[in-house]
């Protein structure tokens, strides 16, 4: 567990280039061992099991994609050298800094030290924020994968090259939600 730290977000908050941010986040994500990933997987599965059926069955593959499909893509991009090819600047540097500050305020101690931190879901949160930050600010993709269903039968969609989310603006009161930083637009639900 050692070596993993929320302090990554104070270090990267000053970055403006996507390839620099991609390298930093991927290096931090790579620190997660197979045991760490198993822990995250078991915790995620526990959360999924507590959801009502049939929503549980619909959302499971999207949660797995959000955590592990995205993890695998980032690691593949890193090993292939693709991160170096990413061009351009973070689209909204102010919003990115706010994302980093939000995470820092949630975890002021910064370091993941012991089992108490794990019980606090701190460890899973670090993995979640690293992956989500990479997708939202490096790849300009929604925080939740396209197709992810939400209660009521609505899902994240892409139309004419723009991502739309049914809950994007409905999470404003959720203090530590990634939705407040997501590049998706609010989907107008009928």
Buried (B, 14 or more C-beta within 10 A) or exposed (E): BEEBBBBBBBEBBEBEBBBBBBBBBBEBBEBBEEEBBEBBBEBBEEBBEEBEEEBBEBBBBBBBBBBBBBBEBBBEBBEEEBBEEBEEEBEBBEBBBBBBEBBBEBBEEBBBBEEEBBEEEBBBBBBBBBBBBBBBBBBBBBBBBBEBBBEEEBBBBEEEEEBBBBBBBBBEEEEEBBBBBBBBBBBEEE
